[in-house]
Amino acid sequence: MLFRGSIALLTAGGLLLGMNTATAAGTEPNEAADPEVSALPDSSTLQTPVVSKGRVLRSDGTPAAGSNLVLLAWPSNDVTDKQVVGDTVKLQPIARATSDANGQFEVRIASNSSLEPLAGRDGIVNMELTAEKGDDAVLPFSFPRKLNVTKTPDGERELVLSNVNSDESEIAVAEPGDLELTLQGAGVDKNAPVGEPAPETDDADAVIHQEPRTTPLQKEWTTKLVADYGPKWDLVGQHWSTTTGVLTQFSFLDSSTSEIGVGASVSGKYGSFKKSGTIARSADGDITFPRVGANAKQFHDTAYRFGRYEHTQWSIQGQIIQRYYTVRALNWEGGARTRNIKFTPDTPYCSQPWGAGTNWAKTRTKAILWTNGYDVTNVVGLELSTVSGYSIKTKISYTFQLGRKLCGEKGPFDGNALKLVSR
């Protein structure tokens, strides 16, 4: 899968994460680089699994050779779940890479053990990838992984990074898609005054944080929660029926995980945010949605709290070197609703009839990406994506009162179709 990252510009005047551009893959950053980043081995020297890969391009579409890429990890969901407006977090550099002559890159983590302090009870590690070359940069691309504790064939303890909603009985190393990141030019006035007005929103209930900035003792990055928009509905399940005689029930159980889109912006203004990957959030409780029957077409939602972070790099003089904003889900808020929908997907591949009195539950499938599953239009002017699927902890159950078929898309019915319709 190719992710096109014309995810807008970041800024000019300062190098992302304090890094200076290396001239070739595998070279060491110079003395001016961020010491935490400098201490990481270049990915070209590692043989560990690839965590992220793709290509960096200039704004004219030509390869951006020698671009610096840094992979950052957020604190665990256990930490960010509790944040209130004004709180700050530290994003931890965990890997670095340099693009080759064709702009290609592969990012590898030296040891997954470095991620253990960053994975909470749910095992989720939310990451974001940045890239820069000279004064040009991209906004970060976010993606989650799950850190699993397994054993090697020899019985040794092993840590494996898998996709968030992978089958827990068959843990496999996540296969990254190909990213295409486009560098852009200036986007922030680096001489902007401190304590500038908070970005606008049309949400009357939003909690906004604004305070003067004190002069730092050294050049530094801050990541601060500056707005809390409260709970927003997120699509977590769906089902369709075009017949009678079938009862359907969707369950979203404790520790079920949703992948929810992230928005990013240079200015933070309403309407300026662009889609920029996903993060994962887990529920802390069980939801069993109402059982439904004849000819029902429904989406099932639960709510996550949503907020905006301000990411700022400061000079020793207290001036802004660069700044950008991200909007993201903060924590599961609970609540549940079922809403009727009008469309039915095309599902031409059907099972043999399920006899009256039969029960069947779907607990494992590749997740569905809904591009508009998380609507925050009223606060940032953007509909974010959400990924819904069925795992051991999220399932849909069918009770057949009459002989009926289940029909799926894209191939013969085997229970793994992304979308099922009872007919």
TORKOL-4160 file (C-alpha; in steps of 0.2 Angstrom, whole numbers, padded with zeros to 4 digits, m for minus):
423
<pt num="1" X="0000" Y="0000" Z="0000"/>
<pt num="2" X="0007" Y="0017" Z="m0004"/>
<pt num="3" X="0003" Y="0032" Z="0008"/>
<pt num="4" X="0006" Y="0048" Z="m0001"/>
<pt num="5" X="0013" Y="0060" Z="0011"/>
<pt num="6" X="0010" Y="0077" Z="0004"/>
<pt num="7" X="0007" Y="0080" Z="0022"/>
<pt num="8" X="0011" Y="0098" Z="0020"/>
<pt num="9" X="0025" Y="0108" Z="0026"/>
<pt num="10" X="0033" Y="0110" Z="0043"/>
<pt num="11" X="0044" Y="0125" Z="0043"/>
<pt num="12" X="0060" Y="0134" Z="0038"/>
<pt num="13" X="0074" Y="0141" Z="0048"/>
<pt num="14" X="0077" Y="0127" Z="0060"/>
<pt num="15" X="0081" Y="0109" Z="0057"/>
<pt num="16" X="0068" Y="0096" Z="0063"/>
<pt num="17" X="0073" Y="0088" Z="0080"/>
<pt num="18" X="0089" Y="0099" Z="0080"/>
<pt num="19" X="0097" Y="0087" Z="0067"/>
<pt num="20" X="0109" Y="0092" Z="0053"/>
<pt num="21" X="0108" Y="0084" Z="0036"/>
<pt num="22" X="0120" Y="0069" Z="0034"/>
<pt num="23" X="0127" Y="0067" Z="0017"/>
<pt num="24" X="0126" Y="0048" Z="0015"/>
<pt num="25" X="0117" Y="0033" Z="0022"/>
<pt num="26" X="0125" Y="0027" Z="0038"/>
<pt num="27" X="0135" Y="0043" Z="0041"/>
<pt num="28" X="0135" Y="0050" Z="0059"/>
<pt num="29" X="0126" Y="0067" Z="0063"/>
<pt num="30" X="0138" Y="0081" Z="0067"/>
<pt num="31" X="0141" Y="0089" Z="0084"/>
<pt num="32" X="0126" Y="0100" Z="0082"/>
<pt num="33" X="0114" Y="0086" Z="0081"/>
<pt num="34" X="0101" Y="0081" Z="0095"/>
<pt num="35" X="0112" Y="0070" Z="0107"/>
<pt num="36" X="0098" Y="0058" Z="0109"/>
<pt num="37" X="0096" Y="0056" Z="0090"/>
<pt num="38" X="0115" Y="0055" Z="0088"/>
<pt num="39" X="0117" Y="0041" Z="0100"/>
<pt num="40" X="0105" Y="0030" Z="0089"/>
<pt num="41" X="0113" Y="0019" Z="0076"/>
<pt num="42" X="0109" Y="0023" Z="0058"/>
<pt num="43" X="0096" Y="0010" Z="0052"/>
<pt num="44" X="0108" Y="0005" Z="0037"/>
<pt num="45" X="0119" Y="m0003" Z="0050"/>
<pt num="46" X="0105" Y="m0014" Z="0057"/>
<pt num="47" X="0098" Y="m0031" Z="0053"/>
<pt num="48" X="0082" Y="m0030" Z="0063"/>
<pt num="49" X="0065" Y="m0029" Z="0055"/>
<pt num="50" X="0060" Y="m0014" Z="0045"/>
<pt num="51" X="0047" Y="m0003" Z="0055"/>
<pt num="52" X="0044" Y="0010" Z="0041"/>
<pt num="53" X="0050" Y="0012" Z="0023"/>
<pt num="54" X="0047" Y="0023" Z="0008"/>
<pt num="55" X="0054" Y="0037" Z="m0001"/>
<pt num="56" X="0057" Y="0056" Z="0002"/>
<pt num="57" X="0054" Y="0068" Z="m0012"/>
<pt num="58" X="0057" Y="0086" Z="m0015"/>
<pt num="59" X="0042" Y="0097" Z="m0019"/>
<pt num="60" X="0046" Y="0096" Z="m0037"/>
<pt num="61" X="0045" Y="0077" Z="m0036"/>
<pt num="62" X="0063" Y="0073" Z="m0037"/>
<pt num="63" X="0072" Y="0061" Z="m0024"/>
<pt num="64" X="0078" Y="0070" Z="m0008"/>
<pt num="65" X="0094" Y="0061" Z="m0006"/>
<pt num="66" X="0102" Y="0063" Z="0011"/>
<pt num="67" X="0086" Y="0067" Z="0021"/>
<pt num="68" X="0086" Y="0064" Z="0039"/>
<pt num="69" X="0072" Y="0053" Z="0046"/>
<pt num="70" X="0069" Y="0051" Z="0065"/>
<pt num="71" X="0056" Y="0039" Z="0072"/>
<pt num="72" X="0049" Y="0045" Z="0089"/>
<pt num="73" X="0038" Y="0036" Z="0101"/>
<pt num="74" X="0025" Y="0044" Z="0112"/>
<pt num="75" X="0023" Y="0039" Z="0130"/>
<pt num="76" X="0011" Y="0025" Z="0134"/>
<pt num="77" X="m0008" Y="0026" Z="0133"/>
<pt num="78" X="m0008" Y="0024" Z="0152"/>
<pt num="79" X="0002" Y="0041" Z="0153"/>
<pt num="80" X="m0008" Y="0051" Z="0139"/>
<pt num="81" X="m0025" Y="0045" Z="0145"/>
<pt num="82" X="m0023" Y="0055" Z="0161"/>
<pt num="83" X="m0017" Y="0071" Z="0153"/>
<pt num="84" X="m0026" Y="0088" Z="0155"/>
<pt num="85" X="m0024" Y="0104" Z="0146"/>
<pt num="86" X="m0007" Y="0112" Z="0150"/>
<pt num="87" X="0002" Y="0095" Z="0152"/>
<pt num="88" X="0017" Y="0091" Z="0142"/>
<pt num="89" X="0024" Y="0075" Z="0136"/>
<pt num="90" X="0041" Y="0069" Z="0130"/>
<pt num="91" X="0043" Y="0061" Z="0113"/>
<pt num="92" X="0057" Y="0048" Z="0113"/>
<pt num="93" X="0068" Y="0046" Z="0098"/>
<pt num="94" X="0070" Y="0027" Z="0095"/>
<pt num="95" X="0077" Y="0026" Z="0077"/>
<pt num="96" X="0085" Y="0036" Z="0064"/>
<pt num="97" X="0089" Y="0033" Z="0045"/>
<pt num="98" X="0095" Y="0043" Z="0030"/>
<pt num="99" X="0088" Y="0042" Z="0013"/>
<pt num="100" X="0098" Y="0036" Z="m0001"/>
<pt num="101" X="0102" Y="0043" Z="m0019"/>
<pt num="102" X="0084" Y="0038" Z="m0024"/>
<pt num="103" X="0076" Y="0046" Z="m0009"/>
<pt num="104" X="0073" Y="0028" Z="m0003"/>
<pt num="105" X="0073" Y="0024" Z="0016"/>
<pt num="106" X="0071" Y="0010" Z="0028"/>
<pt num="107" X="0069" Y="0013" Z="0047"/>
<pt num="108" X="0074" Y="m0001" Z="0059"/>
<pt num="109" X="0074" Y="m0001" Z="0078"/>
<pt num="110" X="0091" Y="m0007" Z="0086"/>
<pt num="111" X="0081" Y="m0017" Z="0100"/>
<pt num="112" X="0063" Y="m0018" Z="0104"/>
<pt num="113" X="0068" Y="m0019" Z="0122"/>
<pt num="114" X="0070" Y="0000" Z="0121"/>
<pt num="115" X="0051" Y="0001" Z="0118"/>
<pt num="116" X="0046" Y="m0008" Z="0134"/>
<pt num="117" X="0045" Y="0008" Z="0145"/>
<pt num="118" X="0034" Y="0016" Z="0132"/>
<pt num="119" X="0021" Y="0002" Z="0130"/>
<pt num="120" X="0007" Y="0002" Z="0143"/>
<pt num="121" X="m0005" Y="m0011" Z="0149"/>
<pt num="122" X="m0012" Y="m0013" Z="0131"/>
<pt num="123" X="0005" Y="m0015" Z="0124"/>
<pt num="124" X="0003" Y="m0001" Z="0111"/>
<pt num="125" X="0017" Y="0010" Z="0106"/>
<pt num="126" X="0011" Y="0025" Z="0096"/>
<pt num="127" X="0025" Y="0031" Z="0084"/>
<pt num="128" X="0028" Y="0046" Z="0072"/>
<pt num="129" X="0040" Y="0047" Z="0058"/>
<pt num="130" X="0048" Y="0064" Z="0054"/>
<pt num="131" X="0059" Y="0069" Z="0039"/>
<pt num="132" X="0069" Y="0084" Z="0035"/>
<pt num="133" X="0083" Y="0090" Z="0023"/>
<pt num="134" X="0090" Y="0107" Z="0025"/>
<pt num="135" X="0076" Y="0120" Z="0029"/>
<pt num="136" X="0063" Y="0108" Z="0022"/>
<pt num="137" X="0053" Y="0096" Z="0031"/>
<pt num="138" X="0037" Y="0086" Z="0032"/>
<pt num="139" X="0024" Y="0085" Z="0046"/>
<pt num="140" X="0025" Y="0069" Z="0056"/>
<pt num="141" X="0017" Y="0053" Z="0050"/>
<pt num="142" X="0009" Y="0043" Z="0064"/>
<pt num="143" X="0007" Y="0024" Z="0065"/>
<pt num="144" X="0004" Y="0012" Z="0080"/>
<pt num="145" X="0012" Y="m0005" Z="0084"/>
<pt num="146" X="0009" Y="m0018" Z="0097"/>
<pt num="147" X="0024" Y="m0024" Z="0108"/>
<pt num="148" X="0021" Y="m0043" Z="0111"/>
<pt num="149" X="0031" Y="m0054" Z="0123"/>
<pt num="150" X="0034" Y="m0071" Z="0115"/>
<pt num="151" X="0047" Y="m0085" Z="0115"/>
<pt num="152" X="0059" Y="m0090" Z="0102"/>
<pt num="153" X="0059" Y="m0109" Z="0097"/>
<pt num="154" X="0073" Y="m0111" Z="0110"/>
<pt num="155" X="0062" Y="m0104" Z="0123"/>
<pt num="156" X="0071" Y="m0087" Z="0125"/>
<pt num="157" X="0061" Y="m0072" Z="0128"/>
<pt num="158" X="0057" Y="m0061" Z="0113"/>
<pt num="159" X="0049" Y="m0045" Z="0109"/>
<pt num="160" X="0039" Y="m0043" Z="0093"/>
<pt num="161" X="0031" Y="m0028" Z="0085"/>
<pt num="162" X="0015" Y="m0033" Z="0077"/>
<pt num="163" X="0000" Y="m0024" Z="0069"/>
<pt num="164" X="m0012" Y="m0018" Z="0082"/>
<pt num="165" X="m0026" Y="m0029" Z="0078"/>
<pt num="166" X="m0016" Y="m0044" Z="0073"/>
<pt num="167" X="m0022" Y="m0062" Z="0078"/>
<pt num="168" X="m0015" Y="m0065" Z="0096"/>
<pt num="169" X="m0014" Y="m0083" Z="0093"/>
<pt num="170" X="m0002" Y="m0080" Z="0078"/>
<pt num="171" X="0009" Y="m0065" Z="0082"/>
<pt num="172" X="0019" Y="m0060" Z="0067"/>
<pt num="173" X="0031" Y="m0045" Z="0063"/>
<pt num="174" X="0021" Y="m0030" Z="0056"/>
<pt num="175" X="0024" Y="m0027" Z="0037"/>
<pt num="176" X="0025" Y="m0009" Z="0034"/>
<pt num="177" X="0017" Y="m0001" Z="0019"/>
<pt num="178" X="0027" Y="0011" Z="0007"/>
<pt num="179" X="0026" Y="0030" Z="0012"/>
<pt num="180" X="0029" Y="0044" Z="0000"/>
<pt num="181" X="0034" Y="0059" Z="0010"/>
<pt num="182" X="0036" Y="0076" Z="0001"/>
<pt num="183" X="0047" Y="0090" Z="0008"/>
<pt num="184" X="0040" Y="0107" Z="0008"/>
<pt num="185" X="0047" Y="0125" Z="0012"/>
<pt num="186" X="0044" Y="0138" Z="0024"/>
<pt num="187" X="0028" Y="0137" Z="0035"/>
<pt num="188" X="0031" Y="0146" Z="0052"/>
<pt num="189" X="0038" Y="0163" Z="0056"/>
<pt num="190" X="0053" Y="0158" Z="0067"/>
<pt num="191" X="0052" Y="0176" Z="0074"/>
<pt num="192" X="0034" Y="0174" Z="0080"/>
<pt num="193" X="0032" Y="0181" Z="0098"/>
<pt num="194" X="0030" Y="0170" Z="0112"/>
<pt num="195" X="0013" Y="0168" Z="0120"/>
<pt num="196" X="0004" Y="0171" Z="0103"/>
<pt num="197" X="m0015" Y="0168" Z="0103"/>
<pt num="198" X="m0021" Y="0150" Z="0103"/>
<pt num="199" X="m0028" Y="0143" Z="0086"/>
<pt num="200" X="m0046" Y="0146" Z="0082"/>
<pt num="201" X="m0060" Y="0134" Z="0084"/>
<pt num="202" X="m0079" Y="0134" Z="0082"/>
<pt num="203" X="m0082" Y="0122" Z="0096"/>
<pt num="204" X="m0089" Y="0132" Z="0111"/>
<pt num="205" X="m0085" Y="0119" Z="0123"/>
<pt num="206" X="m0067" Y="0117" Z="0119"/>
<pt num="207" X="m0055" Y="0120" Z="0133"/>
<pt num="208" X="m0040" Y="0130" Z="0127"/>
<pt num="209" X="m0023" Y="0133" Z="0135"/>
<pt num="210" X="m0012" Y="0148" Z="0133"/>
<pt num="211" X="0002" Y="0155" Z="0144"/>
<pt num="212" X="0017" Y="0166" Z="0141"/>
<pt num="213" X="0033" Y="0156" Z="0138"/>
<pt num="214" X="0048" Y="0158" Z="0149"/>
<pt num="215" X="0066" Y="0158" Z="0141"/>
<pt num="216" X="0073" Y="0140" Z="0141"/>
<pt num="217" X="0090" Y="0136" Z="0147"/>
<pt num="218" X="0094" Y="0127" Z="0132"/>
<pt num="219" X="0087" Y="0124" Z="0114"/>
<pt num="220" X="0072" Y="0112" Z="0117"/>
<pt num="221" X="0056" Y="0104" Z="0111"/>
<pt num="222" X="0040" Y="0104" Z="0120"/>
<pt num="223" X="0024" Y="0094" Z="0116"/>
<pt num="224" X="0010" Y="0102" Z="0126"/>
<pt num="225" X="m0009" Y="0098" Z="0126"/>
<pt num="226" X="m0017" Y="0115" Z="0122"/>
<pt num="227" X="m0035" Y="0110" Z="0119"/>
<pt num="228" X="m0047" Y="0097" Z="0125"/>
<pt num="229" X="m0062" Y="0095" Z="0113"/>
<pt num="230" X="m0071" Y="0082" Z="0124"/>
<pt num="231" X="m0078" Y="0066" Z="0118"/>
<pt num="232" X="m0081" Y="0062" Z="0099"/>
<pt num="233" X="m0090" Y="0047" Z="0092"/>
<pt num="234" X="m0079" Y="0034" Z="0084"/>
<pt num="235" X="m0085" Y="0020" Z="0072"/>
<pt num="236" X="m0080" Y="0003" Z="0079"/>
<pt num="237" X="m0092" Y="m0009" Z="0071"/>
<pt num="238" X="m0105" Y="m0012" Z="0058"/>
<pt num="239" X="m0117" Y="m0025" Z="0050"/>
<pt num="240" X="m0129" Y="m0027" Z="0036"/>
<pt num="241" X="m0145" Y="m0037" Z="0034"/>
<pt num="242" X="m0157" Y="m0038" Z="0019"/>
<pt num="243" X="m0168" Y="m0051" Z="0026"/>
<pt num="244" X="m0178" Y="m0058" Z="0041"/>
<pt num="245" X="m0174" Y="m0072" Z="0052"/>
<pt num="246" X="m0157" Y="m0067" Z="0057"/>
<pt num="247" X="m0152" Y="m0059" Z="0074"/>
<pt num="248" X="m0135" Y="m0050" Z="0075"/>
<pt num="249" X="m0126" Y="m0043" Z="0090"/>
<pt num="250" X="m0109" Y="m0033" Z="0090"/>
<pt num="251" X="m0098" Y="m0033" Z="0105"/>
<pt num="252" X="m0083" Y="m0022" Z="0109"/>
<pt num="253" X="m0074" Y="m0030" Z="0124"/>
<pt num="254" X="m0062" Y="m0024" Z="0137"/>
<pt num="255" X="m0045" Y="m0019" Z="0129"/>
<pt num="256" X="m0052" Y="m0018" Z="0112"/>
<pt num="257" X="m0042" Y="m0007" Z="0101"/>
<pt num="258" X="m0047" Y="0006" Z="0088"/>
<pt num="259" X="m0035" Y="0014" Z="0076"/>
<pt num="260" X="m0040" Y="0032" Z="0074"/>
<pt num="261" X="m0034" Y="0045" Z="0062"/>
<pt num="262" X="m0022" Y="0060" Z="0067"/>
<pt num="263" X="m0023" Y="0077" Z="0059"/>
<pt num="264" X="m0007" Y="0089" Z="0057"/>
<pt num="265" X="m0006" Y="0107" Z="0054"/>
<pt num="266" X="0008" Y="0120" Z="0053"/>
<pt num="267" X="m0004" Y="0134" Z="0059"/>
<pt num="268" X="m0016" Y="0125" Z="0069"/>
<pt num="269" X="m0030" Y="0135" Z="0062"/>
<pt num="270" X="m0048" Y="0128" Z="0058"/>
<pt num="271" X="m0047" Y="0120" Z="0041"/>
<pt num="272" X="m0028" Y="0118" Z="0040"/>
<pt num="273" X="m0026" Y="0101" Z="0046"/>
<pt num="274" X="m0022" Y="0086" Z="0035"/>
<pt num="275" X="m0023" Y="0068" Z="0038"/>
<pt num="276" X="m0007" Y="0061" Z="0044"/>
<pt num="277" X="m0008" Y="0043" Z="0049"/>
<pt num="278" X="m0016" Y="0034" Z="0064"/>
<pt num="279" X="m0014" Y="0030" Z="0082"/>
<pt num="280" X="m0021" Y="0016" Z="0093"/>
<pt num="281" X="m0032" Y="0018" Z="0108"/>
<pt num="282" X="m0039" Y="0004" Z="0119"/>
<pt num="283" X="m0056" Y="0003" Z="0128"/>
<pt num="284" X="m0057" Y="0000" Z="0147"/>
<pt num="285" X="m0073" Y="m0010" Z="0148"/>
<pt num="286" X="m0086" Y="m0020" Z="0139"/>
<pt num="287" X="m0099" Y="m0014" Z="0127"/>
<pt num="288" X="m0112" Y="m0026" Z="0120"/>
<pt num="289" X="m0123" Y="m0017" Z="0108"/>
<pt num="290" X="m0142" Y="m0021" Z="0106"/>
<pt num="291" X="m0146" Y="m0036" Z="0096"/>
<pt num="292" X="m0155" Y="m0031" Z="0080"/>
<pt num="293" X="m0165" Y="m0041" Z="0067"/>
<pt num="294" X="m0174" Y="m0039" Z="0050"/>
<pt num="295" X="m0166" Y="m0028" Z="0037"/>
<pt num="296" X="m0155" Y="m0019" Z="0048"/>
<pt num="297" X="m0141" Y="m0008" Z="0042"/>
<pt num="298" X="m0131" Y="0000" Z="0056"/>
<pt num="299" X="m0115" Y="0007" Z="0062"/>
<pt num="300" X="m0109" Y="0005" Z="0080"/>
<pt num="301" X="m0100" Y="0019" Z="0089"/>
<pt num="302" X="m0091" Y="0023" Z="0105"/>
<pt num="303" X="m0083" Y="0039" Z="0111"/>
<pt num="304" X="m0065" Y="0044" Z="0113"/>
<pt num="305" X="m0059" Y="0061" Z="0120"/>
<pt num="306" X="m0050" Y="0071" Z="0107"/>
<pt num="307" X="m0038" Y="0086" Z="0109"/>
<pt num="308" X="m0024" Y="0096" Z="0101"/>
<pt num="309" X="m0006" Y="0096" Z="0104"/>
<pt num="310" X="0006" Y="0110" Z="0101"/>
<pt num="311" X="0024" Y="0104" Z="0096"/>
<pt num="312" X="0037" Y="0119" Z="0098"/>
<pt num="313" X="0056" Y="0120" Z="0096"/>
<pt num="314" X="0063" Y="0134" Z="0106"/>
<pt num="315" X="0079" Y="0143" Z="0104"/>
<pt num="316" X="0090" Y="0148" Z="0119"/>
<pt num="317" X="0083" Y="0166" Z="0117"/>
<pt num="318" X="0065" Y="0160" Z="0119"/>
<pt num="319" X="0061" Y="0162" Z="0101"/>
<pt num="320" X="0051" Y="0149" Z="0091"/>
<pt num="321" X="0062" Y="0139" Z="0079"/>
<pt num="322" X="0048" Y="0129" Z="0072"/>
<pt num="323" X="0030" Y="0124" Z="0077"/>
<pt num="324" X="0016" Y="0112" Z="0072"/>
<pt num="325" X="0000" Y="0105" Z="0079"/>
<pt num="326" X="m0007" Y="0088" Z="0079"/>
<pt num="327" X="m0025" Y="0083" Z="0084"/>
<pt num="328" X="m0028" Y="0065" Z="0091"/>
<pt num="329" X="m0038" Y="0054" Z="0102"/>
<pt num="330" X="m0033" Y="0056" Z="0120"/>
<pt num="331" X="m0043" Y="0041" Z="0129"/>
<pt num="332" X="m0058" Y="0031" Z="0128"/>
<pt num="333" X="m0073" Y="0040" Z="0136"/>
<pt num="334" X="m0086" Y="0026" Z="0135"/>
<pt num="335" X="m0104" Y="0028" Z="0129"/>
<pt num="336" X="m0112" Y="0019" Z="0115"/>
<pt num="337" X="m0124" Y="0022" Z="0100"/>
<pt num="338" X="m0131" Y="0013" Z="0085"/>
<pt num="339" X="m0136" Y="0023" Z="0070"/>
<pt num="340" X="m0145" Y="0017" Z="0055"/>
<pt num="341" X="m0137" Y="0019" Z="0038"/>
<pt num="342" X="m0144" Y="0018" Z="0020"/>
<pt num="343" X="m0131" Y="0009" Z="0010"/>
<pt num="344" X="m0127" Y="m0010" Z="0008"/>
<pt num="345" X="m0110" Y="m0015" Z="0001"/>
<pt num="346" X="m0109" Y="m0026" Z="m0014"/>
<pt num="347" X="m0106" Y="m0044" Z="m0007"/>
<pt num="348" X="m0109" Y="m0056" Z="m0021"/>
<pt num="349" X="m0100" Y="m0071" Z="m0013"/>
<pt num="350" X="m0112" Y="m0081" Z="m0002"/>
<pt num="351" X="m0110" Y="m0096" Z="0010"/>
<pt num="352" X="m0121" Y="m0111" Z="0010"/>
<pt num="353" X="m0137" Y="m0108" Z="0020"/>
<pt num="354" X="m0135" Y="m0108" Z="0039"/>
<pt num="355" X="m0149" Y="m0118" Z="0046"/>
<pt num="356" X="m0162" Y="m0112" Z="0058"/>
<pt num="357" X="m0156" Y="m0113" Z="0076"/>
<pt num="358" X="m0137" Y="m0111" Z="0071"/>
<pt num="359" X="m0126" Y="m0098" Z="0080"/>
<pt num="360" X="m0110" Y="m0091" Z="0072"/>
<pt num="361" X="m0098" Y="m0078" Z="0078"/>
<pt num="362" X="m0085" Y="m0069" Z="0068"/>
<pt num="363" X="m0069" Y="m0065" Z="0079"/>
<pt num="364" X="m0055" Y="m0063" Z="0067"/>
<pt num="365" X="m0053" Y="m0053" Z="0051"/>
<pt num="366" X="m0043" Y="m0039" Z="0042"/>
<pt num="367" X="m0049" Y="m0023" Z="0048"/>
<pt num="368" X="m0059" Y="m0010" Z="0038"/>
<pt num="369" X="m0053" Y="0007" Z="0035"/>
<pt num="370" X="m0067" Y="0020" Z="0036"/>
<pt num="371" X="m0060" Y="0037" Z="0029"/>
<pt num="372" X="m0074" Y="0047" Z="0038"/>
<pt num="373" X="m0076" Y="0036" Z="0054"/>
<pt num="374" X="m0071" Y="0050" Z="0067"/>
<pt num="375" X="m0079" Y="0067" Z="0063"/>
<pt num="376" X="m0071" Y="0082" Z="0071"/>
<pt num="377" X="m0076" Y="0094" Z="0058"/>
<pt num="378" X="m0083" Y="0106" Z="0070"/>
<pt num="379" X="m0067" Y="0108" Z="0079"/>
<pt num="380" X="m0053" Y="0107" Z="0066"/>
<pt num="381" X="m0062" Y="0106" Z="0050"/>
<pt num="382" X="m0058" Y="0088" Z="0046"/>
<pt num="383" X="m0065" Y="0070" Z="0046"/>
<pt num="384" X="m0052" Y="0058" Z="0052"/>
<pt num="385" X="m0051" Y="0039" Z="0048"/>
<pt num="386" X="m0054" Y="0025" Z="0059"/>
<pt num="387" X="m0050" Y="0006" Z="0057"/>
<pt num="388" X="m0063" Y="m0006" Z="0063"/>
<pt num="389" X="m0061" Y="m0025" Z="0063"/>
<pt num="390" X="m0065" Y="m0041" Z="0073"/>
<pt num="391" X="m0052" Y="m0048" Z="0085"/>
<pt num="392" X="m0052" Y="m0060" Z="0100"/>
<pt num="393" X="m0059" Y="m0045" Z="0109"/>
<pt num="394" X="m0071" Y="m0038" Z="0096"/>
<pt num="395" X="m0084" Y="m0049" Z="0088"/>
<pt num="396" X="m0100" Y="m0050" Z="0079"/>
<pt num="397" X="m0112" Y="m0064" Z="0082"/>
<pt num="398" X="m0126" Y="m0071" Z="0071"/>
<pt num="399" X="m0141" Y="m0081" Z="0077"/>
<pt num="400" X="m0151" Y="m0089" Z="0063"/>
<pt num="401" X="m0169" Y="m0091" Z="0066"/>
<pt num="402" X="m0172" Y="m0096" Z="0048"/>
<pt num="403" X="m0161" Y="m0104" Z="0035"/>
<pt num="404" X="m0151" Y="m0089" Z="0028"/>
<pt num="405" X="m0134" Y="m0085" Z="0020"/>
<pt num="406" X="m0120" Y="m0074" Z="0024"/>
<pt num="407" X="m0112" Y="m0065" Z="0009"/>
<pt num="408" X="m0095" Y="m0056" Z="0008"/>
<pt num="409" X="m0085" Y="m0046" Z="m0004"/>
<pt num="410" X="m0070" Y="m0049" Z="m0015"/>
<pt num="411" X="m0070" Y="m0068" Z="m0014"/>
<pt num="412" X="m0078" Y="m0085" Z="m0010"/>
<pt num="413" X="m0086" Y="m0084" Z="0007"/>
<pt num="414" X="m0074" Y="m0091" Z="0021"/>
<pt num="415" X="m0078" Y="m0081" Z="0036"/>
<pt num="416" X="m0064" Y="m0068" Z="0032"/>
<pt num="417" X="m0073" Y="m0056" Z="0021"/>
<pt num="418" X="m0071" Y="m0038" Z="0026"/>
<pt num="419" X="m0090" Y="m0034" Z="0025"/>
<pt num="420" X="m0104" Y="m0047" Z="0028"/>
<pt num="421" X="m0122" Y="m0046" Z="0023"/>
<pt num="422" X="m0135" Y="m0058" Z="0030"/>
<pt num="423" X="m0147" Y="m0062" Z="0015"/>
